[in-house]
Amino acid sequence: MIGSRAPSTEIQSYVSDLEQAPTGLLSRGTFLVKSKLTDDDKHVYAEWEWNLVIAKDW
């Protein structure tokens, strides 16, 4: 869940603080991320999967 804001007609967004990814060969790879946007009543508004790729070079 993201915060506790009252309903609004304006688009709202959230940006988290930056974090450092672990370094080294064992930290690299492709990771499947499953995301879900819910409210306090456990109602699911959106659900999606995406890949996070951590590599030495792009």
Secondary structure, 3 states (H helix, E strand, C coil): CCCCCCCCCCCCCCCCCCCCCCCCHHHCEEEEEEEEEECCCCCEEEEEEEEEEECCCC
